[in-house]
Amino acid sequence: MQVTLKIFRYNPEVDKQFHYETYTIEAEENDRILDLLEHVKGYKDGTLSFRRSCAHGVCGSDAMRINGRNMLACKTLVRDIGDRITVEPLLGLKVVKDLIVDMEPFFDNYKKVLPYFINDSPLPADGRERLQSPEQRARFDESTKCILCAACTTSCPSFWASDQYYGPAALVTAHRFIFDSRDEAAAERLHIVAETDGLARCHTAYNCTMACPREIPITKAIGELKLATLTGKIE
Amino acid sequence: MSLKRNVSLATGLRYRGQGPMLTYVLHRIGGLGMAIFVAMHILASYLGGDIGGLLNDIYENWAFQIFVFFCALFHAINGLRITILDLFPKLIEHSREAIWIEWAVFIPVYGIAVFVILSTALGG
């Protein structure tokens, strides 16, 4: 089948403003959008720039807006989109070149929630791992799936308004550690997410959950954090 | 050099978030509509005279009443849905169904209200 691929283009060394370029290429229904971008870069215009790494939905490098919605280019098939495809960079982050955005504000927000395991207590007597029941592990299982692709955060209207808002990805990470029975910094993290630029800016728009390529119930995780900050209880 | 991050209203509205995004946008329009209504009310009383009378005529007009009732009713029902989901996060799994229920409540109530406003205004 023939596919019309319209791509957002911006070269900071040449362009003052962005523009779109359209390419008509042959594609299979089972081709991924990433395959089409690789084809354009390889055979039509080598200056096209985009991020990609694993190409299997694990690294989260190739999150972009495909036909107006955030998706991973490596997980999106042509048959699910149709033969007229528009590819644009993520919203709310500066465009460095073409489909590449500056991820720094995203990672700055991520760091705010202390995204690492904190436990200063001595190790168990046997000196081995800190044990956890399957139920305790299941409590935060979904939140561990985040690949930091930024599809959720850059689909959020609150983040579009202010990049000071921590965003769904950072809040999901906070959820992952707050509800981990082995971690000891839940109170500190709850205090952090209760700041003005934290949970209060989530207006339950639900875009994040719909954009997540790992199908993490993000709005639910944020809802659980909101309840935990209200009640002071982690259940 | 890089392009600024600002997301314009038009760009934001073009994001295809489907049903939940629609309710998010309508909720904001509802809030804005009510704020305009209240502001007109206050201004009409404060200014009086011809301008006050003109503002009075606008917000008492049946078309404006249909608009304001849309704003107030949608804002209230959608706000109730969000409040319930925020208080009971487990229900967020059923967010899609919650939006369908919201529309199922909103459409008949708003339909009846529009019918009453129109039959009163145009029926004489």
Boltz contact constraints between the chains, C-beta under 6 A:
constraints:
  - contact:
      token1: [A, 10]
      token2: [B, 3]
      max_distance: 6.0
  - contact:
      token1: [A, 12]
      token2: [B, 1]
      max_distance: 6.0
  - contact:
      token1: [A, 68]
      token2: [B, 14]
      max_distance: 6.0
  - contact:
      token1: [A, 68]
      token2: [B, 16]
      max_distance: 6.0
  - contact:
      token1: [A, 69]
      token2: [B, 16]
      max_distance: 6.0
  - contact:
      token1: [A, 91]
      token2: [B, 7]
      max_distance: 6.0
  - contact:
      token1: [A, 92]
      token2: [B, 5]
      max_distance: 6.0
  - contact:
      token1: [A, 92]
      token2: [B, 7]
      max_distance: 6.0
  - contact:
      token1: [A, 93]
      token2: [B, 5]
      max_distance: 6.0
  - contact:
      token1: [A, 94]
      token2: [B, 2]
      max_distance: 6.0
  - contact:
      token1: [A, 94]
      token2: [B, 5]
      max_distance: 6.0
  - contact:
      token1: [A, 95]
      token2: [B, 2]
      max_distance: 6.0
  - contact:
      token1: [A, 95]
      token2: [B, 3]
      max_distance: 6.0
  - contact:
      token1: [A, 96]
      token2: [B, 2]
      max_distance: 6.0
  - contact:
      token1: [A, 160]
      token2: [B, 7]
      max_distance: 6.0
  - contact:
      token1: [A, 160]
      token2: [B, 12]
      max_distance: 6.0
  - contact:
      token1: [A, 204]
      token2: [B, 82]
      max_distance: 6.0
  - contact:
      token1: [A, 205]
      token2: [B, 24]
      max_distance: 6.0
  - contact:
      token1: [A, 206]
      token2: [B, 20]
      max_distance: 6.0
  - contact:
      token1: [A, 206]
      token2: [B, 95]
      max_distance: 6.0
  - contact:
      token1: [A, 207]
      token2: [B, 17]
      max_distance: 6.0
  - contact:
      token1: [A, 207]
      token2: [B, 21]
      max_distance: 6.0
  - contact:
      token1: [A, 219]
      token2: [B, 92]
      max_distance: 6.0
  - contact:
      token1: [A, 220]
      token2: [B, 89]
      max_distance: 6.0
  - contact:
      token1: [A, 220]
      token2: [B, 92]
      max_distance: 6.0
  - contact:
      token1: [A, 223]
      token2: [B, 86]
      max_distance: 6.0
  - contact:
      token1: [A, 223]
      token2: [B, 89]
      max_distance: 6.0
  - contact:
      token1: [A, 223]
      token2: [B, 92]
      max_distance: 6.0
  - contact:
      token1: [A, 224]
      token2: [B, 89]
      max_distance: 6.0
  - contact:
      token1: [A, 226]
      token2: [B, 86]
      max_distance: 6.0
  - contact:
      token1: [A, 227]
      token2: [B, 89]
      max_distance: 6.0
